[in-house]
Structure formats: structure tokens, C-alpha cells
Amino acid sequence: MRTLVVSLALIAGGLVARPSTLLGLTLSWSSLDLTREGSEPVEGSKGQDKPPADPNATRTPDLVELVKLDPTIKLDIRYAGINNFLGKPVYTEARAFLQRPAAMSLLQAHHQLAKSGYGLLIHDGYRPWAITKLFWDMTSGTQREFVADPKTGSKHNRGCAVDLTLYDLATGAAVQMPGDYDEMTARSYPTFSGGTAEQRARRDLLRQAMESHGFTVEPNEWWHFNYKDWKEYPLLDVAFSEIK
């Protein structure tokens, strides 16, 4: 069985598994007790310890770090801190990557938005498969509408999905949208009719720019965009520290 090297840290009173080689401690995912506080272990992908193989995904991965393309692309990598739906960090590095064609298309959308006074603020890009598995194992019920099943994997695992919002070029501040990032409610839908007219206009402007450059919005997440060629890339479980 392939094993995942992890380090364990007590964070905010809870035990979190982080992909790392810092302690040299090797555990398989099937041996980790990923139990939600006050609950029984969840059912799901227990025993699965590697991404599913996709025989049709034959394109060679070429992950590019987004901020190296243009320093005006800003980062707010929520999963590297505690401001996320788990309330705990799951990334050891605040970095964002996409496959090269997706990254170049995102750069074009960023430049297009600058004409309207906005820039792109990235929350997440390529996501190692082990983190997708962690999200699945730590959620249940209706929450699982907003996380990918590790049995099939996520477009994030292929380096072809990006979570983002807009920031105001004049102030550098993130704009307000009808719903918050990673909010697991109806406000996350890109067709949600609530919020203010200004919030909806900014959400729709972001969608228009991204869809003009080869992306499509996730049906239940206004911030999540998938690149058109995602099926061509394999599901990956490579740590950020291993990406050159």
C-alpha cells in the first residue's frame, strides 16, 4: 500500500493531518482516524490511499505558480490558515498552481478585469488528492454537495480548477460578493438572486471574464472555475514543496 508522509500538529485544539516530510512519520490514510469532533467516523473512501487512475488523461502535467506570471495576481490561500470551513490549516504553504494552459488563460482574464478596475484574488488552485480525501472524510450530509468524492477526484487535483474572487485595484481590498467563499449555503450558487445589485454585478463580471477565457463556473460555487481541458490531465497527489 502506498503511504503518505504526514506531520501531525495540534492546532486550535484539534489534530490535523498535513502533507509533509518534516517529521519523517509515515502513515497510510487508512490508518488515520479522521473523525469529526463529537461524532463517529464518516463513511466514504476508507482504505483508498491514492488517486484514481484515469486512462484517458494522457497530457503531461505542467503546473505553474500563478504569482510568478504576474505579481498583481494576489493570494489569500484559506487552506493554509484557519479561515476555512474546517477552521484548521491543511496546507503547509500558501501557494497556488494551475496547469500551464489554464494559468495563461487565467492571466488573460486578470488583464481583462483590470480594465474594469479589478484584479484576481486566488483562494486555491491545484489541490493534492490527499487534501480532497481529507475534506470528504471530515464532512457529511449536505456539506458533501460542496466537496469532491475522492473515489472520482476533483478537477482541483488535475490542476484545472481555481477558487477566486475579485479585489479592487484602487484599494487592494477584496470585494463583497452575494455569498462568502466556501459558504455551504444557497448564497454560493452563481445564480443566487439575493445580495445587493452591486454584489451580483461583481459576481457576474468575474464569471463573464473567466468564461471568456476557457473556464466554466461550478454550478453551486460562484468562486470555483474549471478549465476546459481538465479531462486531459491526470489526478495528482504531489505536495506543493515538490513542485519546481
C-alpha positions in Angstrom: 0.0 0.0 0.0 1.4 3.4 -0.9 1.7 5.6 2.2 1.5 9.3 2.7 4.2 11.1 4.7 2.4 13.4 7.2 3.3 15.6 10.1 0.8 15.9 12.9 0.2 19.2 14.7 -2.2 20.3 17.4 -4.0 23.3 16.0 -6.9 25.1 17.6 -7.4 22.2 20.0 -7.7 19.6 17.2 -5.4 17.1 15.4 -4.8 17.9 11.8 -3.0 15.8 9.2 -0.7 17.9 6.9 1.1 16.5 3.9 4.7 17.0 4.8 8.0 15.3 5.4 9.0 17.4 8.4 8.9 14.6 11.0 9.6 11.7 8.8 6.5 10.0 10.2 4.8 7.6 7.7 1.2 6.7 8.0 -1.3 5.4 5.5 -4.6 7.3 5.1 -6.4 4.1 6.1 -4.7 4.2 9.5 -5.5 7.8 10.2 -8.6 8.3 12.3 -10.2 11.2 10.6 -13.1 11.7 13.0 -15.2 14.8 13.3 -15.3 16.1 16.9 -18.2 14.5 18.8 -19.2 12.1 16.0 -18.5 8.7 14.6 -16.0 8.2 11.8 -17.6 9.1 8.5 -18.2 6.6 5.7 -16.6 7.3 2.3 -13.2 6.5 0.9 -11.8 4.5 3.8 -9.0 2.2 2.6 -8.3 4.3 -0.6 -4.8 5.7 -0.4 -4.1 7.1 -3.8 -5.9 9.0 -6.6 -8.0 7.0 -9.0 -6.3 6.3 -12.4 -7.8 7.9 -15.5 -6.6 6.1 -18.6 -7.9 9.0 -20.8 -5.9 11.6 -19.0 -2.7 11.4 -21.0 -1.4 15.0 -21.0 1.8 15.6 -19.2 1.3 17.8 -16.1 3.0 21.2 -16.2 2.0 23.1 -13.0 2.8 26.8 -13.0 2.8 29.0 -9.9 0.3 31.8 -10.5 2.1 34.7 -8.8 5.2 34.2 -10.9 3.1 35.0 -14.0 2.1 38.4 -12.7 2.8 39.9 -9.3 -0.6 41.7 -9.4 -2.4 38.4 -9.0 -3.0 38.3 -5.3 -3.3 35.3 -2.9 -5.5 34.5 0.0 -4.9 30.8 0.4 -7.5 30.0 3.0 -6.5 26.3 3.5 -3.0 27.5 4.7 -4.7 29.2 7.7 -7.7 28.8 9.9 -10.2 31.0 7.9 -11.8 28.0 6.1 -14.7 25.6 6.6 -12.6 23.3 8.7 -11.2 26.1 10.9 -7.8 24.5 10.6 -4.8 24.7 8.2 -4.4 21.8 5.8 -1.7 23.3 3.6 1.8 23.9 4.9 2.5 26.5 2.1 0.3 29.4 0.9 0.9 28.9 -2.8 -1.4 28.4 -5.9 -0.7 26.5 -9.1 -2.5 25.6 -12.3 -1.6 23.6 -15.4 0.2 26.0 -17.8 -2.6 26.5 -20.4 -5.2 27.2 -17.6 -2.7 29.5 -15.9 -2.2 31.5 -19.1 -6.0 31.8 -19.7 -6.4 33.0 -16.1 -3.8 35.6 -16.7 -5.8 36.9 -19.7 -8.9 37.1 -17.6 -6.9 39.0 -15.0 -5.8 41.6 -17.6 -9.3 41.9 -18.9 -10.7 42.6 -15.4 -8.1 45.3 -14.9 -9.9 47.4 -17.5 -12.8 47.5 -15.0 -10.7 48.3 -12.0 -10.4 44.8 -10.6 -7.8 42.1 -10.2 -7.9 38.4 -9.3 -7.5 37.2 -5.7 -6.8 33.5 -5.6 -8.1 31.2 -2.8 -7.0 27.9 -4.2 -5.8 26.2 -7.4 -4.2 22.8 -7.7 -5.1 20.7 -4.7 -3.3 17.4 -3.8 -5.7 14.5 -3.8 -4.9 13.7 -0.2 -6.5 17.0 0.8 -9.6 16.2 -1.2 -9.8 12.9 0.7 -9.4 14.8 4.0 -12.3 17.2 3.1 -14.6 14.2 2.2 -13.8 12.4 5.4 -14.3 15.5 7.6 -17.8 16.3 6.1 -21.2 14.6 5.9 -24.7 15.1 4.7 -25.5 18.3 2.8 -21.9 19.6 3.2 -20.8 16.9 0.7 -22.5 18.8 -2.0 -19.6 21.2 -1.8 -16.7 18.8 -1.6 -15.4 16.2 -4.2 -15.6 12.4 -3.7 -12.0 11.1 -3.6 -13.2 8.0 -5.4 -13.5 10.1 -8.6 -11.3 13.0 -7.5 -11.6 16.7 -8.1 -10.7 19.0 -11.0 -8.5 20.8 -8.4 -6.5 17.5 -8.3 -5.9 17.8 -12.0 -4.6 21.4 -11.7 -7.5 22.6 -13.8 -9.8 24.3 -11.2 -9.3 27.6 -9.4 -11.2 29.2 -6.5 -11.0 33.0 -6.7 -12.7 36.4 -6.3 -12.0 40.0 -7.2 -10.1 42.7 -5.5 -10.3 46.4 -6.1 -7.1 47.7 -7.8 -7.5 51.1 -6.2 -7.7 49.9 -2.6 -6.3 46.4 -2.7 -9.3 45.1 -0.8 -11.3 42.0 -1.7 -14.8 43.0 -2.9 -18.1 41.8 -1.4 -20.0 39.1 -3.2 -23.5 37.8 -2.6 -22.0 35.0 -0.5 -18.7 34.2 1.1 -16.0 31.9 -0.2 -16.6 28.2 0.9 -20.0 29.1 2.3 -22.1 26.0 2.2 -25.5 27.6 1.6 -27.7 28.7 -1.3 -25.8 32.0 -1.4 -22.9 30.2 -3.0 -24.8 29.4 -6.2 -23.8 31.6 -9.2 -27.5 32.2 -9.9 -28.4 33.3 -6.4 -30.7 36.3 -6.6 -30.1 37.7 -3.2 -27.5 40.2 -2.0 -27.2 43.7 -3.4 -27.2 44.7 -7.1 -23.6 45.7 -6.8 -22.6 42.3 -5.3 -24.3 40.4 -8.0 -22.8 42.6 -10.7 -19.3 41.9 -9.5 -20.0 38.2 -9.3 -21.3 38.2 -12.8 -18.4 40.3 -14.1 -16.0 37.7 -12.7 -17.9 34.9 -14.3 -18.0 36.7 -17.7 -14.3 37.3 -17.6 -13.4 33.7 -16.7 -15.8 32.2 -19.2 -14.4 34.4 -21.9 -11.1 32.6 -21.4 -11.9 28.9 -21.4 -13.3 28.4 -17.9 -16.8 27.4 -16.7 -18.3 28.2 -13.3 -19.1 25.3 -10.9 -22.9 25.1 -10.7 -23.1 25.6 -6.9 -20.0 27.7 -6.3 -19.6 31.2 -7.7 -15.9 31.3 -6.9 -15.0 27.9 -8.5 -14.0 27.8 -12.2 -12.9 24.7 -14.2 -10.6 24.9 -17.2 -12.0 23.4 -20.4 -9.2 20.8 -20.9 -9.5 19.3 -17.4 -10.2 15.8 -18.6 -6.8 15.6 -20.3 -4.8 15.8 -17.1 -4.3 13.1 -14.5 -5.4 13.3 -10.9 -2.3 14.3 -8.9 -1.2 13.9 -5.3 2.0 16.0 -5.4 2.9 18.2 -2.4 3.5 21.9 -3.1 7.1 21.6 -1.9 7.8 19.1 -4.7 6.6 21.5 -7.5 9.6 23.3 -9.1 
